[in-house]
Every structure is written in C-alpha cells, then in structure tokens.
Amino acid sequence: MAVARKRKSAEKVRSAEVEPVAIDGPSLDALTLPEASQRYEFSEQAGHLLRKAYQRHTAIFQKLSPDPQMTSVQLCVLCALAEQGPASLTTLGRATAVDPATMRGVVERLRDRGFVALSPDQADRRKVLVSLTDIGAESVARSVANAGEITRLTLQGLSVAEQVALTYLLKKISADN
C-alpha cells in the first residue's frame, strides 16, 4: 500500500508542470541544467554544491561541539538511541540513514568511548542491541544544547523563507523512493 502511494507521488512529481518563480539571488540562467552540447561545469552540479554545504556544516559542527572527538554521524546515532531506546544495528541504520558497514564502525567507536553498551537481543540471540549509557546520555544533552546554534550558523545568510525551502527540498530529495 505504501509502495503504491510512493509510486503515485513519484509519478505526480515527474509529470508536474513547473511554473516560473521569482527568486532572489542568482539568475534563473545560472540554475538551469546544461544542454548536452554545453560544457560540463562540476562546480555548478548539485552533488558538488551539496558536498560544499556539508563541509561548511561539518566545520561549524566541529567548532561548536563540546566534544571535539564526536562526529555528526555519531551524535545522530546517540540521538536516535535517546529517542527510541535500545535498537539493533539494522534499526539504527534505518533510523539514521547510515549503511551497515559504517554503522558497525560508528557503534564500535561509541562503545570504546563508553557512550553505548552492546547486549544480545533476548528475543533473537543472533541480534545485538545497542543502548545508550549514562555517559552517552550526558554527551547527547551537552551536544544538543549547541545544535540550534550549529543549524543557525549553517543556514546563516539565508532568509527564513530560503531556510524553510532548503529544508523542504533536502527532505524531498533525500526521501526514500
């Protein structure tokens, strides 16, 4: 049922007509996709621009993080555990959009620092449950206190409308299809 809704939604997006919108900033010409005959400009590609924006966010995160060894992915995992409680590696990966191989390394590093504990799942002994320790919960509380400022600085220079639009568009392009 959900798959059918997603397909219909994707079909609507593909078939939707786009009306021109007045924007502040670069001209619409700078935002159009290149024709096959035009020169490929890597610096104008969505992937390159997303990577640069992520680098900016990561630098701000590292500067304002109360724990200089904490990465944004590690904090994301800790926040997921704080919100949903103990979880398997697979469940954590789905909740945080982290692939299984990366999740294993992230959890091992968090375990080594005492932020999480691992235990066998009582219902399925083949699974390992990851749970937040008291030290991990304290780290989440300290880090989350700065999260709003990190986001504010990441989006600095954008109007409120642009911030809302960017967030909406990022959610849209990162949604599961």
Secondary structure, 3 states (H helix, E strand, C coil): CHHHHHHHHHHHHHHCCCCCCCCCCCCHHHHCCCCCCCCCCHHHCHHHHHHHHHHHHHHHHHHHCCCCCCCHHHHHHHHHHHHHCCEEHHHHHHHHCCCHHHHHHHHHHHHHCCCEEEEECCCCCCCEEEEECHHHHHHHHHHHHHHHHHHHHHCCCCCHHHHHHHHHHHHHHHCCC
